Amino acid sequence: MTDAKSPVYEARFGRDRRTVGALTISVVFTAALLLPGTPLLAQFLGIPLFAGGGLVMTLNSLTRKVALRVDGTGVLLGGAPLRYRSTTAHVPWADITAVVLWQQAVQNSTMPWVGVARHDGTAPLPGPGQGPRARAAMRFLVPNVPVDVAMASRAVNGWRLDRARLAAAVDHFAPGVPVVDAG
């Protein structure tokens, strides 16, 4: 994260409560799959899933890549761990009408998201996952969020969001752009 006195807001991937919980579950399931008598098919399918997933999460937390950055140029939405470069998107202030905080229901919990609302007719963000199928999936998965906002959002997963600092940075760099808590 940037200096607390700087108007720039930056959050980086690292360890958070969700990451530690998922890593713990990965270790427990991987260890259970290695016990004698565990069916070979379960080991064949489960070990790559749990050990591989845990390894990816661990490596992502160690990279400290930028998850979200708000500065004078606009909003940088950090990418997915395995495809960081191709899924990272920068949205200039001229395209942004609001910064939107929203939540997605996930089993017995919620996943917080940060996104940007953009002017009508703005081109899709660069990178994969922006086509008609992805839009249809988002419309189905989060019907309470406008699909354009959902498509220009990142999950707050593997990093921490400081809402007050985010709001202060948006107010500093783009005073006319509201930060909307869509719940």
C-alpha positions in Angstrom: 0.0 0.0 0.0 1.2 3.5 -0.6 2.2 6.0 2.1 -0.9 7.0 4.2 -0.3 10.7 3.4 -0.1 10.2 -0.3 -3.4 10.8 -2.2 -2.7 7.8 -4.4 -4.5 4.6 -3.2 -2.9 1.3 -4.0 -3.7 -2.1 -2.7 -1.5 -5.1 -3.4 -2.0 -8.8 -3.4 -0.9 -10.4 -0.1 -2.3 -12.5 2.7 -5.7 -11.8 4.0 -8.3 -13.8 6.0 -9.8 -15.5 2.9 -6.4 -16.4 1.5 -5.2 -17.9 4.8 -8.5 -19.8 5.2 -8.3 -21.2 1.7 -4.6 -22.2 2.1 -5.5 -24.0 5.4 -8.3 -25.9 3.6 -5.9 -26.8 0.8 -3.3 -28.2 3.2 -5.8 -30.2 5.2 -7.4 -31.7 2.1 -4.0 -32.4 0.4 -2.8 -34.2 3.6 -6.1 -36.2 3.8 -5.6 -37.3 0.2 -2.1 -38.6 1.0 -3.4 -40.9 3.8 -3.0 -44.6 3.1 -6.1 -46.2 1.7 -7.3 -43.1 -0.1 -8.7 -44.2 -3.5 -6.2 -43.5 -6.3 -8.8 -41.6 -8.4 -9.5 -39.2 -5.5 -5.7 -38.6 -5.2 -5.3 -38.2 -8.9 -8.1 -35.6 -9.1 -7.8 -34.0 -5.6 -4.1 -33.4 -5.1 -3.6 -31.2 -8.2 -6.7 -29.3 -7.3 -5.9 -28.6 -3.7 -2.1 -28.6 -3.7 -2.1 -26.7 -7.0 -4.7 -24.2 -5.9 -2.9 -23.6 -2.7 0.4 -23.1 -4.5 -1.2 -20.6 -6.9 -2.7 -18.7 -4.0 0.6 -18.7 -2.1 2.6 -17.5 -5.1 0.0 -14.8 -5.8 0.2 -13.5 -2.3 4.0 -13.4 -2.5 4.1 -11.4 -5.8 2.7 -8.3 -4.2 1.3 -7.2 -7.6 -1.1 -4.3 -7.7 -4.7 -5.4 -7.1 -6.2 -1.8 -7.3 -4.7 1.6 -7.8 -6.4 5.0 -7.9 -4.2 7.9 -9.0 -4.2 10.9 -11.3 -4.6 8.9 -14.4 -7.6 6.8 -13.4 -8.2 3.4 -11.8 -6.1 0.4 -12.4 -7.9 -2.9 -11.9 -5.3 -5.6 -11.2 -5.5 -8.9 -13.1 -6.1 -12.5 -12.2 -3.0 -14.3 -10.7 -2.2 -16.6 -13.5 -2.9 -14.1 -16.3 -2.0 -10.9 -14.6 -0.7 -8.9 -17.5 -3.5 -9.9 -19.9 -6.3 -9.3 -17.4 -5.1 -6.0 -15.8 -7.0 -3.0 -17.1 -6.5 0.8 -16.7 -9.6 2.9 -16.9 -9.0 6.7 -17.3 -11.0 9.2 -15.3 -12.6 10.5 -18.5 -14.4 7.1 -18.9 -15.5 6.8 -15.3 -18.9 7.9 -14.0 -18.6 6.2 -10.5 -16.6 3.8 -8.5 -18.9 1.1 -7.3 -18.5 -1.1 -4.3 -20.7 -4.2 -4.4 -21.1 -7.7 -3.0 -21.7 -11.1 -4.5 -23.4 -13.8 -2.5 -21.1 -16.8 -2.2 -22.5 -19.8 -0.4 -22.9 -18.7 3.3 -20.9 -15.5 2.8 -20.3 -12.6 0.5 -17.5 -11.6 -1.8 -16.8 -7.8 -1.9 -16.0 -6.3 -5.3 -14.7 -2.9 -6.6 -15.7 -1.8 -10.0 -16.2 1.3 -12.2 -19.3 2.5 -13.9 -18.3 3.9 -17.3 -20.0 6.2 -19.8 -22.4 4.4 -22.3 -20.7 3.2 -25.4 -17.2 2.8 -23.8 -15.3 0.0 -25.3 -15.0 -3.3 -23.3 -11.9 -3.5 -21.1 -8.9 -5.2 -22.7 -8.2 -8.8 -22.2 -10.0 -12.1 -22.2 -13.4 -12.6 -20.5 -15.1 -9.5 -21.9 -17.3 -11.1 -24.7 -21.0 -12.0 -24.9 -20.7 -15.3 -22.9 -18.9 -13.6 -20.1 -21.6 -10.8 -20.1 -24.3 -13.4 -20.0 -22.6 -15.3 -17.1 -22.3 -12.0 -15.1 -25.9 -11.2 -15.8 -26.9 -14.6 -14.4 -24.4 -14.6 -11.4 -25.0 -11.0 -10.2 -28.4 -9.9 -11.4 -28.5 -7.0 -8.9 -25.4 -5.3 -10.5 -25.4 -3.6 -13.9 -23.5 -6.0 -16.3 -21.1 -3.2 -17.4 -20.1 -2.5 -13.8 -19.7 -6.2 -13.1 -17.5 -6.6 -16.2 -15.3 -3.7 -15.0 -14.8 -5.0 -11.4 -12.3 -7.0 -9.4 -13.0 -9.2 -6.4 -11.5 -8.1 -3.1 -9.8 -11.4 -2.7 -6.2 -11.8 -1.7 -5.9 -8.1 -0.8 -7.5 -5.7 1.6 -9.7 -2.7 0.7 -9.5 0.5 2.8 -12.8 2.2 1.8 -11.9 5.5 3.5 -8.6 5.8 1.6 -10.2 4.7 -1.6 -12.9 7.4 -1.2 -10.3 10.0 -0.3 -8.2 9.1 -3.4 -11.2 9.3 -5.7 -12.3 12.6 -4.2 -8.8 14.0 -4.6 -8.2 12.9 -8.3 -11.8 13.0 -9.6 -14.0 15.2 -7.3 -17.1 14.8 -9.5 -16.9 11.0 -9.5 -18.9 9.4 -6.6 -18.0 6.3 -4.7 -21.2 4.3 -4.6 -21.7 1.5 -2.1 -24.2 -0.8 -3.9 -24.2 -3.3 -1.0 
